[in-house]
Amino acid sequence: MPRTTTPRTVVHTVVDSPYEPLTLVAVDGVLSRLHMTGQRHRPPEETFGDRDPRPFGEAVRQLDAYFAGELTDFDLPLHLEGTPFQLRVWEQLRLIPYGETRTYGELAEALGSPGASRAVGLANGKNPVGVIVPCHRVIGSGGSLTGYGGGLDRKQRLLAFEAGGAGLPDALF
């Protein structure tokens, strides 16, 4: 017997940010992806669905508050699609406090897989909702800024912004 799947409604919108425009994608009205311009692992635009800003009001409000230095923790429902391991890594990312960092090894330890820092790095790089699920807060074991799908310059700017805690200095643009 053929398996049937329920059709999903996929829509997107584009919003301004201090880090160039962000493309938000929702599946069935729930935020599922956030893409930066020039981002690694950015899927083709035809997968973003029709343009429709309606499902994104709260996400846009929280992003605006974050970039204004008024929000440190996002509280949004998310529709994340990934392997069970990726989902565990992404959940662990959400536990890293604002303004702090963790190494790939520390995340692997927290997941109960101390030898999996490389796998953690790969899952981190596939995070579909950067900024909101703060993959920019993960650094190399020696404190180095390693891989970031949005580019190392954005990672450095996000970390500097969070370290300062208030507003985005014009020098970061």
Buried (B, 14 or more C-beta within 10 A) or exposed (E): EEEEEEEEEBBBBBBEBBBEEBBBBBBEBEBBBBBBBEBEEBEEEEEBBEEBEEBBEEBBEBBBEBBEBEBEEBEBEBBBEBEEBBEBBBEBBEEBEBEEBBBBBBBBBBBEBEEBBEBBBBBBBBBBBBBBBBBBBBBBEEEEBBBBBBBEEBBBBBBEBBEEEEEBEEEBE
